[in-house]
Each structure stands twice: as structure tokens, then as C-alpha cells.
Amino acid sequence: MNADRRKRLEKAQELLDEARGIIEECRDEEQEYYDNMPEGFQQGEKGQQAEAAASQLDECVSNIDSAIDNINNASE
């Protein structure tokens, strides 16, 4: 791989790292929101939505980590 493509992939990785940080922050806030709900609300619609959102955001983080790994493997 040439230097120009490596440099562009490094930039993509930086952007993915930034996105991961934002998503992790939102995931943590959503999880905290859920955890601080009274138990009765956790079982309700809003609680289930908050729990599902935190789980989906966690999956996003995992997918970004996989993408970064793939970029690293491709640029070796």
C-alpha cells in the first residue's frame, strides 16, 4: 500500500476513534439513566427503550473496533 492511502486510512482511523468516544459517552449516559430509574420504570417502556439503546450503542462500539482492526490489517 502506498503512503498516500496509508495516510488516508490513518485519518479514517482517527475519525473512527473520535466517533467511538462520542458513542461510548452516549452509551454510558444512557446506561446511567437506566440504572438510576426506579425498578418499576426499568420494566416499563422507557426503561426497555433505554436498555435497548445502551445495548445497540455498545454494539456500535464493537463494530467500530472491528473496523479499526480491519484498517490496521489492511495497511500492514
PDB file with SEQRES, HELIX, SHEET and CRYST1 records, atoms N, CA, C and O in Angstrom:
SEQRES   1 A   76  MET ASN ALA ASP ARG ARG LYS ARG LEU GLU LYS ALA GLN          
SEQRES   2 A   76  GLU LEU LEU ASP GLU ALA ARG GLY ILE ILE GLU GLU CYS          
SEQRES   3 A   76  ARG ASP GLU GLU GLN GLU TYR TYR ASP ASN MET PRO GLU          
SEQRES   4 A   76  GLY PHE GLN GLN GLY GLU LYS GLY GLN GLN ALA GLU ALA          
SEQRES   5 A   76  ALA ALA SER GLN LEU ASP GLU CYS VAL SER ASN ILE ASP          
SEQRES   6 A   76  SER ALA ILE ASP ASN ILE ASN ASN ALA SER GLU                  
HELIX    1 AA1 ALA A    3  ASP A   35  1                                  33    
HELIX    2 AA2 GLU A   39  GLN A   42  1                                   4    
HELIX    3 AA3 GLU A   45  ALA A   74  1                                  30    
CRYST1    1.000    1.000    1.000  90.00  90.00  90.00 P 1           1          
ATOM      1  N   MET A   1       0.857  -1.170   0.000  1.00  0.00           N  
ATOM      2  CA  MET A   1       0.000   0.000   0.000  1.00  0.00           C  
ATOM      3  C   MET A   1       0.905   1.235   0.000  1.00  0.00           C  
ATOM      4  O   MET A   1       1.912   1.296   0.705  1.00  0.00           O  
ATOM      5  N   ASN A   2       0.517   2.193  -0.798  1.00  0.00           N  
ATOM      6  CA  ASN A   2       1.361   3.384  -0.883  1.00  0.00           C  
ATOM      7  C   ASN A   2       1.111   4.340   0.291  1.00  0.00           C  
ATOM      8  O   ASN A   2       0.139   4.200   1.033  1.00  0.00           O  
ATOM      9  N   ALA A   3       2.002   5.296   0.431  1.00  0.00           N  
ATOM     10  CA  ALA A   3       1.970   6.213   1.572  1.00  0.00           C  
ATOM     11  C   ALA A   3       0.713   7.062   1.599  1.00  0.00           C  
ATOM     12  O   ALA A   3       0.185   7.339   2.676  1.00  0.00           O  
ATOM     13  N   ASP A   4       0.218   7.482   0.438  1.00  0.00           N  
ATOM     14  CA  ASP A   4      -0.985   8.320   0.386  1.00  0.00           C  
ATOM     15  C   ASP A   4      -2.193   7.558   0.935  1.00  0.00           C  
ATOM     16  O   ASP A   4      -2.951   8.101   1.739  1.00  0.00           O  
ATOM     17  N   ARG A   5      -2.376   6.318   0.513  1.00  0.00           N  
ATOM     18  CA  ARG A   5      -3.506   5.543   1.007  1.00  0.00           C  
ATOM     19  C   ARG A   5      -3.357   5.246   2.500  1.00  0.00           C  
ATOM     20  O   ARG A   5      -4.340   5.276   3.240  1.00  0.00           O  
ATOM     21  N   ARG A   6      -2.141   4.962   2.937  1.00  0.00           N  
ATOM     22  CA  ARG A   6      -1.927   4.740   4.373  1.00  0.00           C  
ATOM     23  C   ARG A   6      -2.301   5.982   5.187  1.00  0.00           C  
ATOM     24  O   ARG A   6      -2.925   5.885   6.244  1.00  0.00           O  
ATOM     25  N   LYS A   7      -1.912   7.133   4.677  1.00  0.00           N  
ATOM     26  CA  LYS A   7      -2.208   8.387   5.376  1.00  0.00           C  
ATOM     27  C   LYS A   7      -3.725   8.618   5.446  1.00  0.00           C  
ATOM     28  O   LYS A   7      -4.243   9.047   6.478  1.00  0.00           O  
ATOM     29  N   ARG A   8      -4.424   8.335   4.355  1.00  0.00           N  
ATOM     30  CA  ARG A   8      -5.884   8.499   4.350  1.00  0.00           C  
ATOM     31  C   ARG A   8      -6.548   7.505   5.300  1.00  0.00           C  
ATOM     32  O   ARG A   8      -7.529   7.837   5.966  1.00  0.00           O  
ATOM     33  N   LEU A   9      -6.016   6.300   5.358  1.00  0.00           N  
ATOM     34  CA  LEU A   9      -6.561   5.316   6.294  1.00  0.00           C  
ATOM     35  C   LEU A   9      -6.285   5.707   7.743  1.00  0.00           C  
ATOM     36  O   LEU A   9      -7.114   5.459   8.619  1.00  0.00           O  
ATOM     37  N   GLU A  10      -5.145   6.308   7.999  1.00  0.00           N  
ATOM     38  CA  GLU A  10      -4.857   6.808   9.345  1.00  0.00           C  
ATOM     39  C   GLU A  10      -5.862   7.875   9.740  1.00  0.00           C  
ATOM     40  O   GLU A  10      -6.314   7.916  10.885  1.00  0.00           O  
ATOM     41  N   LYS A  11      -6.215   8.741   8.794  1.00  0.00           N  
ATOM     42  CA  LYS A  11      -7.220   9.784   9.059  1.00  0.00           C  
ATOM     43  C   LYS A  11      -8.575   9.145   9.351  1.00  0.00           C  
ATOM     44  O   LYS A  11      -9.283   9.566  10.266  1.00  0.00           O  
ATOM     45  N   ALA A  12      -8.930   8.126   8.568  1.00  0.00           N  
ATOM     46  CA  ALA A  12     -10.191   7.422   8.804  1.00  0.00           C  
ATOM     47  C   ALA A  12     -10.192   6.803  10.200  1.00  0.00           C  
ATOM     48  O   ALA A  12     -11.203   6.847  10.901  1.00  0.00           O  
ATOM     49  N   GLN A  13      -9.072   6.234  10.597  1.00  0.00           N  
ATOM     50  CA  GLN A  13      -8.977   5.634  11.925  1.00  0.00           C  
ATOM     51  C   GLN A  13      -9.133   6.691  13.014  1.00  0.00           C  
ATOM     52  O   GLN A  13      -9.794   6.449  14.023  1.00  0.00           O  
ATOM     53  N   GLU A  14      -8.537   7.848  12.817  1.00  0.00           N  
ATOM     54  CA  GLU A  14      -8.697   8.938  13.789  1.00  0.00           C  
ATOM     55  C   GLU A  14     -10.160   9.338  13.921  1.00  0.00           C  
ATOM     56  O   GLU A  14     -10.649   9.561  15.029  1.00  0.00           O  
ATOM     57  N   LEU A  15     -10.854   9.428  12.800  1.00  0.00           N  
ATOM     58  CA  LEU A  15     -12.269   9.789  12.833  1.00  0.00           C  
ATOM     59  C   LEU A  15     -13.096   8.707  13.523  1.00  0.00           C  
ATOM     60  O   LEU A  15     -14.017   9.010  14.281  1.00  0.00           O  
ATOM     61  N   LEU A  16     -12.767   7.455  13.259  1.00  0.00           N  
ATOM     62  CA  LEU A  16     -13.464   6.362  13.924  1.00  0.00           C  
ATOM     63  C   LEU A  16     -13.208   6.384  15.427  1.00  0.00           C  
ATOM     64  O   LEU A  16     -14.120   6.129  16.213  1.00  0.00           O  
ATOM     65  N   ASP A  17     -11.979   6.686  15.831  1.00  0.00           N  
ATOM     66  CA  ASP A  17     -11.662   6.806  17.255  1.00  0.00           C  
ATOM     67  C   ASP A  17     -12.499   7.907  17.911  1.00  0.00           C  
ATOM     68  O   ASP A  17     -13.010   7.742  19.019  1.00  0.00           O  
ATOM     69  N   GLU A  18     -12.627   9.024  17.210  1.00  0.00           N  
ATOM     70  CA  GLU A  18     -13.436  10.134  17.733  1.00  0.00           C  
ATOM     71  C   GLU A  18     -14.902   9.723  17.845  1.00  0.00           C  
ATOM     72  O   GLU A  18     -15.554   9.999  18.852  1.00  0.00           O  
ATOM     73  N   ALA A  19     -15.414   9.065  16.809  1.00  0.00           N  
ATOM     74  CA  ALA A  19     -16.812   8.609  16.829  1.00  0.00           C  
ATOM     75  C   ALA A  19     -17.031   7.610  17.961  1.00  0.00           C  
ATOM     76  O   ALA A  19     -18.045   7.665  18.657  1.00  0.00           O  
ATOM     77  N   ARG A  20     -16.073   6.693  18.143  1.00  0.00           N  
ATOM     78  CA  ARG A  20     -16.189   5.710  19.226  1.00  0.00           C  
ATOM     79  C   ARG A  20     -16.291   6.420  20.570  1.00  0.00           C  
ATOM     80  O   ARG A  20     -17.103   6.027  21.408  1.00  0.00           O  
ATOM     81  N   GLY A  21     -15.495   7.445  20.792  1.00  0.00           N  
ATOM     82  CA  GLY A  21     -15.553   8.180  22.049  1.00  0.00           C  
ATOM     83  C   GLY A  21     -16.915   8.818  22.290  1.00  0.00           C  
ATOM     84  O   GLY A  21     -17.444   8.780  23.401  1.00  0.00           O  
ATOM     85  N   ILE A  22     -17.468   9.400  21.246  1.00  0.00           N  
ATOM     86  CA  ILE A  22     -18.792  10.029  21.363  1.00  0.00           C  
ATOM     87  C   ILE A  22     -19.854   8.982  21.671  1.00  0.00           C  
ATOM     88  O   ILE A  22     -20.708   9.184  22.535  1.00  0.00           O  
ATOM     89  N   ILE A  23     -19.793   7.862  20.954  1.00  0.00           N  
ATOM     90  CA  ILE A  23     -20.791   6.802  21.146  1.00  0.00           C  
ATOM     91  C   ILE A  23     -20.655   6.188  22.536  1.00  0.00           C  
ATOM     92  O   ILE A  23     -21.660   5.917  23.193  1.00  0.00           O  
ATOM     93  N   GLU A  24     -19.417   5.966  22.991  1.00  0.00           N  
ATOM     94  CA  GLU A  24     -19.210   5.420  24.340  1.00  0.00           C  
ATOM     95  C   GLU A  24     -19.791   6.350  25.403  1.00  0.00           C  
ATOM     96  O   GLU A  24     -20.401   5.899  26.372  1.00  0.00           O  
ATOM     97  N   GLU A  25     -19.595   7.635  25.210  1.00  0.00           N  
ATOM     98  CA  GLU A  25     -20.125   8.610  26.166  1.00  0.00           C  
ATOM     99  C   GLU A  25     -21.655   8.546  26.207  1.00  0.00           C  
ATOM    100  O   GLU A  25     -22.249   8.532  27.285  1.00  0.00           O  
ATOM    101  N   CYS A  26     -22.283   8.509  25.043  1.00  0.00           N  
ATOM    102  CA  CYS A  26     -23.748   8.424  24.981  1.00  0.00           C  
ATOM    103  C   CYS A  26     -24.247   7.107  25.568  1.00  0.00           C  
ATOM    104  O   CYS A  26     -25.256   7.081  26.273  1.00  0.00           O  
ATOM    105  N   ARG A  27     -23.539   6.008  25.275  1.00  0.00           N  
ATOM    106  CA  ARG A  27     -23.906   4.701  25.826  1.00  0.00           C  
ATOM    107  C   ARG A  27     -23.857   4.730  27.345  1.00  0.00           C  
ATOM    108  O   ARG A  27     -24.776   4.253  28.012  1.00  0.00           O  
ATOM    109  N   ASP A  28     -22.788   5.286  27.889  1.00  0.00           N  
ATOM    110  CA  ASP A  28     -22.635   5.347  29.332  1.00  0.00           C  
ATOM    111  C   ASP A  28     -23.722   6.204  29.970  1.00  0.00           C  
ATOM    112  O   ASP A  28     -24.242   5.856  31.030  1.00  0.00           O  
ATOM    113  N   GLU A  29     -24.065   7.306  29.341  1.00  0.00           N  
ATOM    114  CA  GLU A  29     -25.125   8.178  29.858  1.00  0.00           C  
ATOM    115  C   GLU A  29     -26.472   7.464  29.816  1.00  0.00           C  
ATOM    116  O   GLU A  29     -27.265   7.570  30.751  1.00  0.00           O  
ATOM    117  N   GLU A  30     -26.727   6.738  28.729  1.00  0.00           N  
ATOM    118  CA  GLU A  30     -27.997   6.016  28.605  1.00  0.00           C  
ATOM    119  C   GLU A  30     -28.067   4.901  29.644  1.00  0.00           C  
ATOM    120  O   GLU A  30     -29.119   4.671  30.240  1.00  0.00           O  
ATOM    121  N   GLN A  31     -26.956   4.214  29.860  1.00  0.00           N  
ATOM    122  CA  GLN A  31     -26.923   3.143  30.862  1.00  0.00           C  
ATOM    123  C   GLN A  31     -27.124   3.718  32.258  1.00  0.00           C  
ATOM    124  O   GLN A  31     -27.829   3.131  33.079  1.00  0.00           O  
ATOM    125  N   GLU A  32     -26.509   4.859  32.527  1.00  0.00           N  
ATOM    126  CA  GLU A  32     -26.680   5.505  33.830  1.00  0.00           C  
ATOM    127  C   GLU A  32     -28.135   5.939  34.031  1.00  0.00           C  
ATOM    128  O   GLU A  32     -28.688   5.806  35.123  1.00  0.00           O  
ATOM    129  N   TYR A  33     -28.744   6.461  32.962  1.00  0.00           N  
ATOM    130  CA  TYR A  33     -30.151   6.852  33.009  1.00  0.00           C  
ATOM    131  C   TYR A  33     -31.009   5.645  33.397  1.00  0.00           C  
ATOM    132  O   TYR A  33     -31.881   5.737  34.261  1.00  0.00           O  
ATOM    133  N   TYR A  34     -30.744   4.519  32.742  1.00  0.00           N  
ATOM    134  CA  TYR A  34     -31.492   3.293  33.035  1.00  0.00           C  
ATOM    135  C   TYR A  34     -31.237   2.835  34.470  1.00  0.00           C  
ATOM    136  O   TYR A  34     -32.175   2.529  35.205  1.00  0.00           O  
ATOM    137  N   ASP A  35     -29.973   2.790  34.859  1.00  0.00           N  
ATOM    138  CA  ASP A  35     -29.612   2.303  36.190  1.00  0.00           C  
ATOM    139  C   ASP A  35     -30.217   3.143  37.309  1.00  0.00           C  
ATOM    140  O   ASP A  35     -30.489   2.625  38.392  1.00  0.00           O  
ATOM    141  N   ASN A  36     -30.429   4.430  37.061  1.00  0.00           N  
ATOM    142  CA  ASN A  36     -30.969   5.319  38.086  1.00  0.00           C  
ATOM    143  C   ASN A  36     -32.495   5.377  38.093  1.00  0.00           C  
ATOM    144  O   ASN A  36     -33.086   6.060  38.929  1.00  0.00           O  
ATOM    145  N   MET A  37     -33.130   4.667  37.172  1.00  0.00           N  
ATOM    146  CA  MET A  37     -34.592   4.608  37.163  1.00  0.00           C  
ATOM    147  C   MET A  37     -35.073   3.737  38.329  1.00  0.00           C  
ATOM    148  O   MET A  37     -34.416   2.765  38.700  1.00  0.00           O  
ATOM    149  N   PRO A  38     -36.211   4.092  38.891  1.00  0.00           N  
ATOM    150  CA  PRO A  38     -36.813   3.164  39.857  1.00  0.00           C  
ATOM    151  C   PRO A  38     -37.104   1.827  39.154  1.00  0.00           C  
ATOM    152  O   PRO A  38     -37.368   1.795  37.952  1.00  0.00           O  
ATOM    153  N   GLU A  39     -37.053   0.750  39.900  1.00  0.00           N  
ATOM    154  CA  GLU A  39     -37.191  -0.582  39.312  1.00  0.00           C  
ATOM    155  C   GLU A  39     -38.483  -0.723  38.501  1.00  0.00           C  
ATOM    156  O   GLU A  39     -38.496  -1.378  37.459  1.00  0.00           O  
ATOM    157  N   GLY A  40     -39.531  -0.129  38.964  1.00  0.00           N  
ATOM    158  CA  GLY A  40     -40.800  -0.202  38.234  1.00  0.00           C  
ATOM    159  C   GLY A  40     -40.707   0.440  36.853  1.00  0.00           C  
ATOM    160  O   GLY A  40     -41.293  -0.067  35.896  1.00  0.00           O  
ATOM    161  N   PHE A  41     -39.987   1.534  36.742  1.00  0.00           N  
ATOM    162  CA  PHE A  41     -39.812   2.202  35.446  1.00  0.00           C  
ATOM    163  C   PHE A  41     -38.882   1.415  34.534  1.00  0.00           C  
ATOM    164  O   PHE A  41     -39.045   1.427  33.313  1.00  0.00           O  
ATOM    165  N   GLN A  42     -37.903   0.731  35.127  1.00  0.00           N  
ATOM    166  CA  GLN A  42     -36.991  -0.067  34.308  1.00  0.00           C  
ATOM    167  C   GLN A  42     -37.748  -1.136  33.526  1.00  0.00           C  
ATOM    168  O   GLN A  42     -37.369  -1.480  32.407  1.00  0.00           O  
ATOM    169  N   GLN A  43     -38.803  -1.651  34.113  1.00  0.00           N  
ATOM    170  CA  GLN A  43     -39.595  -2.692  33.448  1.00  0.00           C  
ATOM    171  C   GLN A  43     -40.597  -2.106  32.448  1.00  0.00           C  
ATOM    172  O   GLN A  43     -41.171  -2.833  31.637  1.00  0.00           O  
ATOM    173  N   GLY A  44     -40.798  -0.804  32.513  1.00  0.00           N  
ATOM    174  CA  GLY A  44     -41.743  -0.149  31.609  1.00  0.00           C  
ATOM    175  C   GLY A  44     -41.127   0.139  30.251  1.00  0.00           C  
ATOM    176  O   GLY A  44     -39.991  -0.240  29.965  1.00  0.00           O  
ATOM    177  N   GLU A  45     -41.906   0.820  29.424  1.00  0.00           N  
ATOM    178  CA  GLU A  45     -41.494   1.102  28.045  1.00  0.00           C  
ATOM    179  C   GLU A  45     -40.228   1.955  27.982  1.00  0.00           C  
ATOM    180  O   GLU A  45     -39.305   1.655  27.225  1.00  0.00           O  
ATOM    181  N   LYS A  46     -40.196   3.020  28.785  1.00  0.00           N  
ATOM    182  CA  LYS A  46     -38.999   3.887  28.753  1.00  0.00           C  
ATOM    183  C   LYS A  46     -37.755   3.144  29.222  1.00  0.00           C  
ATOM    184  O   LYS A  46     -36.674   3.338  28.665  1.00  0.00           O  
ATOM    185  N   GLY A  47     -37.889   2.312  30.218  1.00  0.00           N  
ATOM    186  CA  GLY A  47     -36.760   1.534  30.704  1.00  0.00           C  
ATOM    187  C   GLY A  47     -36.266   0.557  29.654  1.00  0.00           C  
ATOM    188  O   GLY A  47     -35.061   0.419  29.441  1.00  0.00           O  
ATOM    189  N   GLN A  48     -37.193  -0.117  29.001  1.00  0.00           N  
ATOM    190  CA  GLN A  48     -36.815  -1.074  27.965  1.00  0.00           C  
ATOM    191  C   GLN A  48     -36.148  -0.365  26.783  1.00  0.00           C  
ATOM    192  O   GLN A  48     -35.198  -0.880  26.194  1.00  0.00           O  
ATOM    193  N   GLN A  49     -36.655   0.816  26.449  1.00  0.00           N  
ATOM    194  CA  GLN A  49     -36.047   1.590  25.361  1.00  0.00           C  
ATOM    195  C   GLN A  49     -34.632   2.032  25.722  1.00  0.00           C  
ATOM    196  O   GLN A  49     -33.726   1.965  24.891  1.00  0.00           O  
ATOM    197  N   ALA A  50     -34.445   2.481  26.955  1.00  0.00           N  
ATOM    198  CA  ALA A  50     -33.123   2.920  27.399  1.00  0.00           C  
ATOM    199  C   ALA A  50     -32.146   1.751  27.404  1.00  0.00           C  
ATOM    200  O   ALA A  50     -31.003   1.891  26.970  1.00  0.00           O  
ATOM    201  N   GLU A  51     -32.590   0.612  27.891  1.00  0.00           N  
ATOM    202  CA  GLU A  51     -31.726  -0.565  27.928  1.00  0.00           C  
ATOM    203  C   GLU A  51     -31.362  -1.023  26.518  1.00  0.00           C  
ATOM    204  O   GLU A  51     -30.214  -1.383  26.257  1.00  0.00           O  
ATOM    205  N   ALA A  52     -32.326  -1.011  25.618  1.00  0.00           N  
ATOM    206  CA  ALA A  52     -32.074  -1.398  24.223  1.00  0.00           C  
ATOM    207  C   ALA A  52     -31.127  -0.414  23.549  1.00  0.00           C  
ATOM    208  O   ALA A  52     -30.246  -0.825  22.794  1.00  0.00           O  
ATOM    209  N   ALA A  53     -31.295   0.868  23.810  1.00  0.00           N  
ATOM    210  CA  ALA A  53     -30.427   1.881  23.211  1.00  0.00           C  
ATOM    211  C   ALA A  53     -28.987   1.697  23.690  1.00  0.00           C  
ATOM    212  O   ALA A  53     -28.056   1.768  22.888  1.00  0.00           O  
ATOM    213  N   ALA A  54     -28.798   1.465  24.970  1.00  0.00           N  
ATOM    214  CA  ALA A  54     -27.451   1.254  25.509  1.00  0.00           C  
ATOM    215  C   ALA A  54     -26.812   0.024  24.881  1.00  0.00           C  
ATOM    216  O   ALA A  54     -25.622   0.028  24.567  1.00  0.00           O  
ATOM    217  N   SER A  55     -27.593  -1.017  24.701  1.00  0.00           N  
ATOM    218  CA  SER A  55     -27.087  -2.242  24.087  1.00  0.00           C  
ATOM    219  C   SER A  55     -26.704  -2.014  22.626  1.00  0.00           C  
ATOM    220  O   SER A  55     -25.663  -2.492  22.174  1.00  0.00           O  
ATOM    221  N   GLN A  56     -27.524  -1.297  21.901  1.00  0.00           N  
ATOM    222  CA  GLN A  56     -27.234  -1.010  20.493  1.00  0.00           C  
ATOM    223  C   GLN A  56     -25.998  -0.128  20.359  1.00  0.00           C  
ATOM    224  O   GLN A  56     -25.191  -0.322  19.449  1.00  0.00           O  
ATOM    225  N   LEU A  57     -25.848   0.831  21.251  1.00  0.00           N  
ATOM    226  CA  LEU A  57     -24.661   1.690  21.226  1.00  0.00           C  
ATOM    227  C   LEU A  57     -23.403   0.893  21.560  1.00  0.00           C  
ATOM    228  O   LEU A  57     -22.332   1.154  21.012  1.00  0.00           O  
ATOM    229  N   ASP A  58     -23.537  -0.082  22.463  1.00  0.00           N  
ATOM    230  CA  ASP A  58     -22.404  -0.940  22.781  1.00  0.00           C  
ATOM    231  C   ASP A  58     -22.002  -1.760  21.548  1.00  0.00           C  
ATOM    232  O   ASP A  58     -20.816  -1.972  21.294  1.00  0.00           O  
ATOM    233  N   GLU A  59     -22.988  -2.212  20.800  1.00  0.00           N  
ATOM    234  CA  GLU A  59     -22.704  -2.941  19.562  1.00  0.00           C  
ATOM    235  C   GLU A  59     -22.013  -2.040  18.542  1.00  0.00           C  
ATOM    236  O   GLU A  59     -21.127  -2.494  17.819  1.00  0.00           O  
ATOM    237  N   CYS A  60     -22.404  -0.782  18.477  1.00  0.00           N  
ATOM    238  CA  CYS A  60     -21.735   0.184  17.592  1.00  0.00           C  
ATOM    239  C   CYS A  60     -20.259   0.303  17.941  1.00  0.00           C  
ATOM    240  O   CYS A  60     -19.409   0.326  17.051  1.00  0.00           O  
ATOM    241  N   VAL A  61     -19.954   0.378  19.229  1.00  0.00           N  
ATOM    242  CA  VAL A  61     -18.563   0.483  19.669  1.00  0.00           C  
ATOM    243  C   VAL A  61     -17.779  -0.748  19.218  1.00  0.00           C  
ATOM    244  O   VAL A  61     -16.655  -0.635  18.729  1.00  0.00           O  
ATOM    245  N   SER A  62     -18.378  -1.908  19.387  1.00  0.00           N  
ATOM    246  CA  SER A  62     -17.713  -3.147  18.953  1.00  0.00           C  
ATOM    247  C   SER A  62     -17.470  -3.145  17.451  1.00  0.00           C  
ATOM    248  O   SER A  62     -16.412  -3.573  16.989  1.00  0.00           O  
ATOM    249  N   ASN A  63     -18.446  -2.666  16.690  1.00  0.00           N  
ATOM    250  CA  ASN A  63     -18.295  -2.612  15.233  1.00  0.00           C  
ATOM    251  C   ASN A  63     -17.195  -1.628  14.824  1.00  0.00           C  
ATOM    252  O   ASN A  63     -16.446  -1.888  13.883  1.00  0.00           O  
ATOM    253  N   ILE A  64     -17.102  -0.526  15.515  1.00  0.00           N  
ATOM    254  CA  ILE A  64     -16.032   0.438  15.222  1.00  0.00           C  
ATOM    255  C   ILE A  64     -14.673  -0.178  15.539  1.00  0.00           C  
ATOM    256  O   ILE A  64     -13.717  -0.012  14.782  1.00  0.00           O  
ATOM    257  N   ASP A  65     -14.593  -0.886  16.660  1.00  0.00           N  
ATOM    258  CA  ASP A  65     -13.335  -1.560  16.998  1.00  0.00           C  
ATOM    259  C   ASP A  65     -12.942  -2.552  15.904  1.00  0.00           C  
ATOM    260  O   ASP A  65     -11.770  -2.649  15.539  1.00  0.00           O  
ATOM    261  N   SER A  66     -13.913  -3.278  15.389  1.00  0.00           N  
ATOM    262  CA  SER A  66     -13.636  -4.225  14.301  1.00  0.00           C  
ATOM    263  C   SER A  66     -13.178  -3.495  13.049  1.00  0.00           C  
ATOM    264  O   SER A  66     -12.259  -3.948  12.367  1.00  0.00           O  
ATOM    265  N   ALA A  67     -13.804  -2.380  12.746  1.00  0.00           N  
ATOM    266  CA  ALA A  67     -13.414  -1.601  11.568  1.00  0.00           C  
ATOM    267  C   ALA A  67     -11.986  -1.093  11.704  1.00  0.00           C  
ATOM    268  O   ALA A  67     -11.218  -1.120  10.742  1.00  0.00           O  
ATOM    269  N   ILE A  68     -11.631  -0.632  12.892  1.00  0.00           N  
ATOM    270  CA  ILE A  68     -10.270  -0.149  13.126  1.00  0.00           C  
ATOM    271  C   ILE A  68      -9.271  -1.296  12.973  1.00  0.00           C  
ATOM    272  O   ILE A  68      -8.211  -1.124  12.373  1.00  0.00           O  
ATOM    273  N   ASP A  69      -9.610  -2.455  13.512  1.00  0.00           N  
ATOM    274  CA  ASP A  69      -8.739  -3.626  13.348  1.00  0.00           C  
ATOM    275  C   ASP A  69      -8.558  -3.966  11.872  1.00  0.00           C  
ATOM    276  O   ASP A  69      -7.449  -4.275  11.436  1.00  0.00           O  
ATOM    277  N   ASN A  70      -9.633  -3.911  11.109  1.00  0.00           N  
ATOM    278  CA  ASN A  70      -9.557  -4.212   9.682  1.00  0.00           C  
ATOM    279  C   ASN A  70      -8.689  -3.193   8.936  1.00  0.00           C  
ATOM    280  O   ASN A  70      -7.936  -3.559   8.034  1.00  0.00           O  
ATOM    281  N   ILE A  71      -8.794  -1.938   9.308  1.00  0.00           N  
ATOM    282  CA  ILE A  71      -7.947  -0.906   8.697  1.00  0.00           C  
ATOM    283  C   ILE A  71      -6.490  -1.190   9.008  1.00  0.00           C  
ATOM    284  O   ILE A  71      -5.632  -1.105   8.129  1.00  0.00           O  
ATOM    285  N   ASN A  72      -6.208  -1.529  10.266  1.00  0.00           N  
ATOM    286  CA  ASN A  72      -4.822  -1.837  10.639  1.00  0.00           C  
ATOM    287  C   ASN A  72      -4.284  -3.036   9.864  1.00  0.00           C  
ATOM    288  O   ASN A  72      -3.139  -3.025   9.410  1.00  0.00           O  
ATOM    289  N   ASN A  73      -5.101  -4.058   9.715  1.00  0.00           N  
ATOM    290  CA  ASN A  73      -4.674  -5.243   8.971  1.00  0.00           C  
ATOM    291  C   ASN A  73      -4.452  -4.928   7.503  1.00  0.00           C  
ATOM    292  O   ASN A  73      -3.516  -5.445   6.892  1.00  0.00           O  
ATOM    293  N   ALA A  74      -5.295  -4.094   6.935  1.00  0.00           N  
ATOM    294  CA  ALA A  74      -5.184  -3.754   5.519  1.00  0.00           C  
ATOM    295  C   ALA A  74      -3.951  -2.897   5.240  1.00  0.00           C  
ATOM    296  O   ALA A  74      -3.369  -2.971   4.158  1.00  0.00           O  
ATOM    297  N   SER A  75      -3.562  -2.092   6.212  1.00  0.00           N  
ATOM    298  CA  SER A  75      -2.447  -1.174   5.960  1.00  0.00           C  
ATOM    299  C   SER A  75      -1.080  -1.748   6.369  1.00  0.00           C  
ATOM    300  O   SER A  75      -0.064  -1.061   6.262  1.00  0.00           O  
ATOM    301  N   GLU A  76      -1.056  -2.976   6.826  1.00  0.00           N  
ATOM    302  CA  GLU A  76       0.224  -3.601   7.195  1.00  0.00           C  
ATOM    303  C   GLU A  76       1.023  -3.950   5.970  1.00  0.00           C  
ATOM    304  O   GLU A  76       2.127  -4.483   6.083  1.00  0.00           O  
TER     305      GLU A  76                                                      
END                                                                             
